[in-house]
Amino acid sequence: MAKRPPAPPGWKLVWNDEFEGSQVDRRKWDFDIGNGFFDYKSHVWIPGWGNEELQYYTDSATNVTVKDSLLTIRAVKESLHGCGYTSARLKTRRRDGSALFTKTYGRFEIRAKVPWGKGLWPALWMLPQDDAYGGWAASGEIDLMEIVGDRPHEVLNSIHFGSVYPERSLITHVHPLPGGSTVADWHVYAVEWEPGEIRFFVDGVHTSTRDHWWSCSRTVDGAGVVPRRAADIHPWPAPFDQPFYLLMNVAVGGNFPGVPDTATQFPAEMVVDYVRVFEKVGGYGPVKPRGKGRFPWQKTSR
């Protein structure tokens, strides 16, 4: 019998996966395949998913399984198509770009335990269904959880925004796990996203709030530029005012965690108990005003 997940006070469940079966529910999840993507604007292939990652993503049972009401994503040290590792990245968006599940605003909650070690990069995160304000990161990114591979006692909560790469902006909060716990233990990662405010939680502890960001679509030769005035940015609360979809993956290597060393253990497994999405009872009300923060054209005072 399927579980009946309780809703936190003030929220109602609208979408979930309790992984009650023997395989990934393809009505809810699709897979990224390969080791990169084609950039249609610059007409070039971007290897390593733009981060110099080393894994080749598959939908094979070697890399993803469902058993005992748990989803397991497994990074394996093996050669495939010129890559030294395989892994999996699931998302609620089809490879053709069509939506399986998206949502604007809500509470997004994932219970998981993730691997750690030099060169490992597990993540639970969200991307916009459509790049309404331009390519990454002008249309935003929300990271419920990621880690620096060899720092198992720390959880990172982040938002990406700003201009199209390379002129993107990033705000990250580092949350130290209490009591000697590591990311390899079970934890509940959540974000409450409302108009003009994004709040992060780990095991019910409110870790950080974000209420200042911006989005600029201007580019020169396909690359983002630094906005010079208020008229260059989209009206608040862009870009976090559009439908986003969910992703879960274990990357290997890349310019964030570095390269695995001899102490990094493989296979490296992310185990997910559930994914739950909630709607706020009574709606969200008006957009919260932008919080304090500086824009690129404002000089930093000392």
C-alpha positions in Angstrom: 0.0 0.0 0.0 1.3 3.4 -0.9 2.4 5.7 1.9 0.2 8.7 2.9 2.8 11.4 3.5 1.8 14.0 6.1 1.7 17.6 5.0 3.5 20.2 7.1 1.2 22.7 8.8 0.0 25.3 6.3 0.8 23.2 3.3 -1.1 20.6 1.2 0.5 17.8 -0.9 0.2 18.2 -4.7 2.8 15.9 -6.1 5.1 13.1 -4.7 7.0 10.0 -5.4 7.4 7.4 -2.6 9.2 5.0 -4.9 6.8 2.2 -4.3 7.6 -0.1 -7.2 10.4 -2.0 -8.8 11.5 0.7 -11.3 11.6 4.4 -11.9 8.1 5.8 -12.7 8.6 7.2 -16.2 5.4 9.2 -15.9 7.3 11.3 -13.3 11.0 11.1 -14.2 13.2 11.1 -17.3 17.0 10.8 -17.5 19.8 12.9 -18.9 22.0 10.7 -21.0 25.7 11.3 -21.9 28.4 13.6 -20.9 27.4 17.0 -22.2 24.9 19.0 -24.3 24.8 20.9 -27.6 24.6 24.7 -27.2 22.3 25.7 -30.1 23.2 29.4 -29.6 26.9 29.0 -30.0 26.6 25.9 -32.2 29.2 23.9 -30.2 29.1 20.8 -28.1 29.7 21.4 -24.3 31.4 18.4 -22.8 31.2 17.6 -19.1 27.9 19.4 -18.7 29.8 22.7 -18.7 31.6 21.8 -15.5 34.3 19.5 -16.8 32.5 16.5 -15.1 33.9 13.1 -15.7 30.8 10.8 -15.6 28.6 9.5 -18.4 24.9 9.6 -17.4 22.8 6.5 -18.2 19.4 5.1 -17.4 20.9 1.6 -16.8 20.1 -0.5 -13.8 23.8 -0.3 -13.0 23.3 3.3 -12.1 19.7 3.6 -10.9 17.4 1.2 -9.1 14.1 1.2 -7.1 13.8 -1.3 -4.3 12.2 -1.4 -0.8 10.6 2.0 -1.4 14.0 3.6 -2.0 15.5 5.1 -5.1 19.3 4.6 -5.5 21.5 6.6 -7.8 24.9 4.9 -8.1 28.1 6.4 -9.5 30.4 3.6 -10.7 34.0 3.7 -11.6 33.9 2.2 -15.1 34.7 3.2 -18.7 31.9 4.1 -21.0 32.1 6.2 -24.3 35.4 7.7 -23.3 34.4 8.6 -19.7 35.9 6.9 -16.6 32.7 6.9 -14.6 29.0 6.3 -15.0 26.1 7.7 -13.0 22.5 8.9 -13.3 20.7 12.2 -13.4 16.9 12.1 -13.0 14.6 15.0 -13.8 10.9 15.8 -14.0 11.4 17.1 -17.6 11.6 14.9 -20.7 14.8 15.0 -22.8 12.8 16.6 -25.6 12.1 19.6 -23.3 8.5 18.9 -22.5 7.4 18.9 -18.9 6.6 16.0 -16.7 6.1 18.1 -13.5 6.8 21.7 -12.9 5.7 24.2 -10.3 5.9 27.9 -9.6 6.2 28.4 -5.8 5.6 25.8 -3.1 7.4 23.6 -0.6 9.8 21.1 -2.1 11.0 18.3 0.2 13.4 15.4 -0.3 14.6 12.9 2.3 17.9 11.4 1.2 21.4 10.2 2.2 24.2 11.0 -0.2 27.8 9.9 -0.8 30.8 11.9 0.0 34.5 11.8 -0.9 37.0 13.9 -3.0 35.5 14.5 -6.4 31.9 13.5 -5.7 29.2 16.1 -6.3 25.7 14.8 -5.3 22.9 17.4 -5.7 19.1 17.9 -5.2 18.1 20.9 -7.2 15.7 22.8 -9.5 15.9 24.5 -12.9 13.4 26.6 -15.0 11.3 24.7 -17.4 11.7 27.5 -20.0 14.6 29.9 -20.1 12.1 32.8 -20.0 14.8 35.3 -19.1 17.7 33.9 -21.1 20.2 31.1 -20.7 21.8 30.0 -17.5 21.8 31.6 -15.0 19.6 34.5 -16.1 16.5 32.3 -15.6 17.6 31.0 -12.2 18.6 27.8 -10.4 17.6 26.7 -6.9 19.8 24.1 -5.0 18.2 22.3 -2.1 21.3 20.4 -1.4 24.8 20.0 -2.7 28.2 19.3 -1.1 31.8 19.8 -1.7 32.7 16.2 -2.0 35.3 15.9 0.8 33.3 18.0 3.3 30.7 15.5 4.6 29.7 17.6 7.6 28.5 20.6 5.5 25.4 21.1 3.4 25.2 23.9 0.8 21.9 25.7 -0.1 22.3 28.0 -3.1 20.5 30.2 -5.7 22.0 31.1 -9.1 20.7 34.2 -10.9 22.0 37.3 -12.7 23.1 37.5 -16.3 23.7 34.8 -18.9 27.0 32.9 -18.2 29.7 34.0 -17.6 28.2 36.9 -15.7 26.0 34.9 -13.4 25.7 35.5 -9.6 25.6 33.0 -6.8 24.6 33.1 -3.2 25.4 30.1 -1.0 24.8 29.3 2.6 26.9 26.6 4.3 25.0 24.7 6.9 27.2 22.6 9.4 25.4 19.4 10.3 25.1 19.1 14.1 26.2 16.3 16.4 28.8 14.8 14.2 26.3 13.9 11.5 27.3 13.6 7.9 25.5 13.8 4.6 25.7 10.0 4.5 23.0 9.9 7.2 19.4 10.4 6.5 18.4 14.1 6.3 15.3 16.0 5.0 16.2 18.8 2.6 13.5 21.4 1.8 12.9 24.8 0.2 9.9 27.0 0.7 9.6 29.2 -2.3 7.1 32.1 -2.3 6.8 35.3 -4.4 9.9 37.3 -3.5 11.3 34.9 -0.9 13.1 31.6 -0.8 13.7 29.8 2.5 15.9 26.7 3.0 15.6 24.0 5.6 17.6 20.9 6.8 15.8 18.5 9.1 13.3 21.2 9.9 15.9 23.8 10.8 15.6 27.0 8.9 19.1 27.5 7.5 18.8 30.6 5.4 16.4 33.0 3.6 17.0 34.7 0.2 15.0 37.8 -0.8 17.4 39.7 -3.1 18.3 38.6 -6.6 18.0 40.0 -10.2 17.9 38.9 -13.8 19.4 40.4 -17.0 18.9 39.0 -20.5 21.3 41.3 -22.3 24.1 39.5 -24.2 27.0 40.3 -26.5 28.0 37.6 -29.0 26.0 35.1 -26.9 27.6 35.9 -23.6 26.0 37.7 -20.7 27.0 41.2 -19.8 27.0 43.1 -16.5 23.9 45.2 -16.1 24.7 48.9 -15.8 21.4 50.4 -14.6 18.1 49.3 -13.2 16.5 49.4 -16.6 18.7 46.5 -17.7 17.1 44.0 -15.3 13.7 42.3 -15.3 11.0 43.4 -12.9 11.1 41.8 -9.5 10.8 38.9 -8.6 12.3 37.6 -11.9 13.8 35.1 -12.5 12.1 33.2 -9.6 8.5 33.7 -10.8 8.2 30.9 -13.4 7.8 27.1 -13.4 10.8 25.0 -12.3 11.4 21.3 -12.5 13.3 18.9 -10.1 16.7 17.1 -10.6 18.6 14.5 -8.6 22.1 13.3 -9.5 25.6 12.2 -8.5 28.2 13.9 -10.6 31.9 12.9 -10.5 34.7 15.4 -10.8 34.3 18.8 -12.3 35.5 22.3 -11.4 33.5 22.3 -8.1 34.6 19.2 -6.2 37.8 18.4 -8.1 39.0 15.0 -9.2 38.5 11.9 -7.2 41.5 10.5 -5.3 42.5 7.1 -4.2 40.4 7.4 -1.0 37.2 8.1 -2.8 35.0 5.0 -2.6 33.0 3.6 -5.6 30.3 2.8 -6.2 29.0 6.0 -4.6 25.3 5.9 -3.8 22.6 8.5 -3.3 19.6 6.9 -1.7 16.2 8.8 -1.8 13.3 7.9 0.4 10.8 10.3 -1.0 10.2 13.5 -3.0 7.2 15.6 -2.0 5.9 18.9 -3.3 3.3 21.0 -1.4 1.1 24.0 -2.2 0.5 26.7 0.4 -2.9 26.6 1.9 -4.8 29.8 1.1 -2.4 30.9 -1.6 0.8 33.1 -1.5 -0.5 36.6 -1.2 1.3 39.6 -2.7 4.9 39.6 -3.8 7.2 40.3 -0.9 9.4 43.4 -1.5 13.0 42.9 -2.5 15.3 42.6 0.4 18.5 44.5 1.0 21.4 43.8 -1.3 23.6 45.5 -4.0 23.3 45.4 -7.7 26.3 45.1 -10.1 26.3 48.8 -10.9 26.4 49.9 -7.2 29.9 50.3 -5.9 30.8 48.4 -2.7 31.4 50.7 0.2 34.0 50.0 2.9 
